[in-house]
Amino acid sequence: MIILGVAGAVSHDPSAALFVNGELVAAAEEERFIRDKHAKGRFPYEATRYCLAEAGIQPGQVDVVAFPYAKIPLSSPARWHYAARHWYAPDRALTAILHGNRRYYRNRSRLEKLVADLGITNARLEMVEHHLAHASSAYHLSGFREKTAILGIDGKGEYATTFFGYGENGRIHKIREFYDPDSLGGVYGAMTEYLGFEMLDGEFKVMGMAPYGDPSRFDFSRLIDYSDRDFRVNTRLVNVIGLRRWKDAAGKGYYFSPKLVDWLGPPREGDEIDDPYVDYAASMQDLLEKVSLGLIEHYLGDILRETGKLAFAGGVALNVKLNQRILARDDVEELFIQPAASDAGTAIGAASYVASLEGENIQPMKHAYLGPAYTNEQCIAAVEARQEQPAWEKLDDVPQRVARLLADGNPVAWFQGRMEFGPRALGNRSILGAPNVPGIADRINEQIKYRERWRPFCPSILDRVAPDMLQTDHPAPYMTITFDVGEGWKERVPEVVHEDGTARAQVVTRESNPRYYELIEELEKLTGNGVILNTSLNRRGEPMVCSPEDALNMFFGSDLQYLVMEDILVTKHPDSEKEA
């Protein structure tokens, strides 16, 4: 059976994913093709075309198109909860009761148009609840066969914000859901805005700030009234709508209120991390962890003690510090986090959920290299089409040559194989550095990525080195968990160890990415460390690169001197000038 998952239900991070007979064969985010980060308000036309072409599938061969947004009946407590909690905005409250599925109908209409426009004429449409799609993306792709605890935390889907359940014999069972505005992801997002970043984009920056601060300086418990079994967001401060929103000088409204500003002071501006905002970030992170861990214990503790398996998705599943705390529980033996945990991953989730209902044997997710790949010839053609006429050569010994460039202190843009699905560069669309070279992280931040200088970088680590550096054998293929770095390693690879002595690591196996593995091995011969600094191949505010043309645009728009695309090494002429 051929099942296409299409995401774009919540007006950001549209994507497409394709399953053929239970195997995930292609997945990609729309932003990568149209070069518009998060592709807000768009539907995944180009991503869908790519998935079909990659698999050699004609549009008319698709059996089912699955979409992660469902109709929520009036009998559900979700709409009534929303209405009761938004009493201060009667128009919103009444709409939830009288027209509570308006977004569903809008999404379905856009989906029907996409299907018609692309000629997908023989497929039936299946609408899947948003949080069931998140749950499926984690559970069904985890490879766990035992009974598995399932956790989903995000901003919101239709109405649900937080999901506790379990999977058994391929079926997903709900235990408890929480509904908007009671949203842990929403509170974190509102504070992300207050701290000067964009909601649904800058949450990981708040997480990156948090280790610089002291969470004990400020008590953030007034944001959320919580117990181990319940929580209620203070909508006088955060997750606010309508007239309760704080507005800036231009009149733009935010998801926090003037009362929050009265309490904490003016919202942060600029790129520096300073007092007291670093402490606010630390307090927000601490609150997220406290509430989440208490709820996990109450709703999933018995299942975890029975099986030890937990599958996690939703935007908050990208909070690697929370994930470290979850994995530290004595009863969590194995934690699978969907690498595309945010809404892009619901394309995988909706399709896999329908596949499970159809009785398909869903194959575990082996890797995240699910996007387009390009040949040497395509890379050469892209280079030769550039007006800058860069120097290039075809290498016979790519890992050896690139390892030498890295060991000599040079950052290198690394473009190989199929593009990653999800927000993390995993060695195919990356900027690389030798993590023992002093200042390499600052150089990449300032001269190449043009991002905040305090942002941390991550290590990719050989699987035989990881147990010593990370002090665990737990799988870590997707940079979704931070680990405490073992003794001596901060001195060996200081550029990839964060302020608090942790690293958000990718453990690389030869099987999952043979060329990347060989490169790290070659670097190890030169530096003594089987570790490489890895960050995504993009500039601030841009999506990760997809094509050779994208890579070259980024190359000539930064101070990078070396770009390797497949076997092609591209270098700038010594007198070439950086583009504006």
Salt bridges, closest charged atoms under 4 A:
ASP13 OD2 - HIS12 ND1 2.96
ASP13 OD1 - HIS38 ND1 2.79
GLU29 OE2 - ARG32 NH2 3.20
GLU31 OE2 - ARG32 NE 3.06
GLU46 OE2 - ARG49 NH1 2.69
GLU54 OE2 - ARG418 NH2 3.82
GLU112 OE2 - ARG108 NE 3.17
ASP117 OD2 - LYS113 NZ 2.75
GLU126 OE2 - ARG124 NE 2.70
GLU129 OE1 - LYS174 NZ 2.76
GLU146 OE2 - LYS309 NZ 3.75
ASP154 OD2 - HIS130 NE2 3.42
ASP154 OD1 - HIS131 NE2 2.84
ASP154 OD2 - HIS134 NE2 3.20
GLU177 OE1 - LYS174 NZ 3.45
ASP180 OD2 - LYS156 NZ 3.52
ASP182 OD2 - HIS81 NE2 2.77
ASP182 OD1 - ARG85 NH2 2.70
GLU198 OE2 - LYS40 NZ 2.32
ASP201 OD1 - LYS37 NZ 3.23
ASP201 OD1 - HIS38 NE2 2.74
ASP230 OD1 - ARG176 NH2 3.85
ASP271 OD1 - ARG540 NH2 2.88
GLU272 OE1 - ARG453 NH2 2.89
ASP275 OD1 - ARG217 NH1 2.33
ASP279 OD2 - ARG217 NH1 2.56
ASP286 OD2 - LYS290 NZ 3.15
GLU289 OE1 - ARG325 NH1 2.69
GLU297 OE2 - ARG305 NH2 3.12
GLU297 OE1 - ARG329 NH2 2.68
ASP302 OD1 - ARG305 NH2 3.20
GLU306 OE1 - LYS147 NZ 3.58
ASP331 OD2 - ARG305 NH1 3.48
ASP331 OD2 - ARG329 NH2 2.64
ASP343 OD2 - HIS12 NE2 3.23
ASP343 OD1 - HIS130 NE2 2.85
ASP343 OD1 - HIS134 NE2 3.20
GLU358 OE2 - ARG124 NH2 2.36
GLU388 OE1 - ARG386 NE 2.99
GLU393 OE2 - ARG401 NH2 3.13
ASP408 OD1 - ARG404 NH1 3.30
GLU452 OE2 - LYS205 NZ 3.40
GLU452 OE1 - ARG455 NH1 2.71
GLU452 OE2 - ARG540 NH2 3.16
ASP500 OD2 - LYS321 NZ 2.59
GLU521 OE2 - ARG464 NH2 3.77
GLU521 OE2 - ARG510 NH2 3.02
GLU522 OE2 - LYS525 NZ 2.96
GLU524 OE1 - ARG464 NH2 2.50
GLU542 OE2 - ARG539 NH2 2.90
ASP550 OD1 - ARG35 NE 3.71
ASP559 OD1 - LYS578 NZ 4.00
ASP567 OD1 - ARG515 NH2 2.82
GLU579 OE2 - ARG386 NH2 3.45
